Amino acid sequence: MPNDVIAQVRRYLDYAAGARAEETVATIPETTQRQPRKFAVRPWFAAVGAFVLVLALSSVIWVLTGQGEPLTGPAPSITPSTTGSSTVETSSPPVRYNRVFGLAYPPDWHRAGSELMPNLGFRSVTVATMPLRPGGNRCAQVPENAMRDMSADDVLLTVFFAGSLSPEPPPLPEILDESTFPASHTEAQECAERDTLAVHWGDFKVGEESVYVLLVFGEEVEPSRRDTAWQVLASLQWQTEVPGGGGQVCVVTRAGVPELTPPDPYNPDPSSEGSHWYGTPDLWTVLRSDGSYTPRKSVWWSAASQGGAAEPDPDLEVTWRRLFENPLVIEGEPATNAFTPEDGSFMIAGFDPPLPGCWEVTATYKGSTLSYVYERR
């Protein structure tokens, strides 16, 4: 009920209470002659009547001004603000995913979701050392254009969340190499028309799920990059299942492949327990090592940051994009500086949005860009 209506009701109640007090202290007539009876309205009856009348009038005004809507028909559309990370929706949209995995990959690798193979009915995630061009015109089950664009030193890894080819697929080993997951000639080379690519293909059990794996190496990949690719595959981890989801898969970013050691004077490890630095010396943040998430501020570090009075308004831009839902993009608040003895000088761009979903965060600062994905329930 509006505040002005409440105030009116209180005034009527005070009036009734005052009338009752005057009736109690009235003097008794000195004469014993019977006086003619006068009709009077009892104070309590007047108070109740006034309350009912005000309530009825406020309801009419509430409807006539358009603030009262029938409780039928479709729910009103939600139009959240796109500025500031403190946006709150009036209701939460349905979750469009029901499985959550974690994957650790280098921050300078490129990432794409199921849109890389738009004609494939399966859910997938792909990470690679080069930009990922979607589509193809030969095979729906292979990232054709991305494989065609591979240079001799590039690596591409695709994980398909589509069940299993084998009746009982083996578990994904923690340590993988060419001996445990050998290369073979598959239809992937034919689809991409790249017979000289080394393709590793198979299905595995990851936690409670069976997945297909496609790992592709260029003709001249250095041993260190090969080792990193195997570590990325071995980091694939089952996180949880969300009841009632829409079949999508949220693959969150895990830190640690490879681990970042920030430049001096920053500490080699963040102060928060169970976390790792994630990024490059040009721009990094802190993530949970196991891919889990707790509400937090949007915090960022950079060797190029001067901090303090030398840079009172850092040129840091942060954007949140929710995946699998109606398009929702939220821009971060203007950045500020902060400092702690444990973590040194860093930048803050507000808080993560207090909304559930699978979120991709992208930050840019002085020409450097860093992205990661987290899942908030």
Secondary structure as UniProt FT lines:
FT   HELIX           3..24
FT   HELIX           43..64
FT   TURN            65..66
FT   TURN            85..86
FT   STRAND          97..104
FT   TURN            107..108
FT   STRAND          110..112
FT   HELIX           114..116
FT   TURN            118..119
FT   STRAND          123..128
FT   TURN            140..141
FT   HELIX           144..148
FT   TURN            152..153
FT   STRAND          155..161
FT   TURN            178..180
FT   HELIX           187..192
FT   TURN            195..196
FT   STRAND          198..206
FT   TURN            207..208
FT   STRAND          209..217
FT   TURN            219..220
FT   HELIX           223..234
FT   STRAND          237..241
FT   TURN            243..244
FT   STRAND          248..254
FT   TURN            257..258
FT   TURN            264..265
FT   TURN            273..274
FT   STRAND          275..280
FT   TURN            281..282
FT   STRAND          283..288
FT   TURN            289..290
FT   STRAND          297..301
FT   TURN            303..304
FT   HELIX           308..310
FT   STRAND          316..323
FT   STRAND          329..331
FT   STRAND          336..340
FT   TURN            341..343
FT   STRAND          344..351
FT   STRAND          357..365
FT   TURN            366..367
FT   STRAND          368..376
//
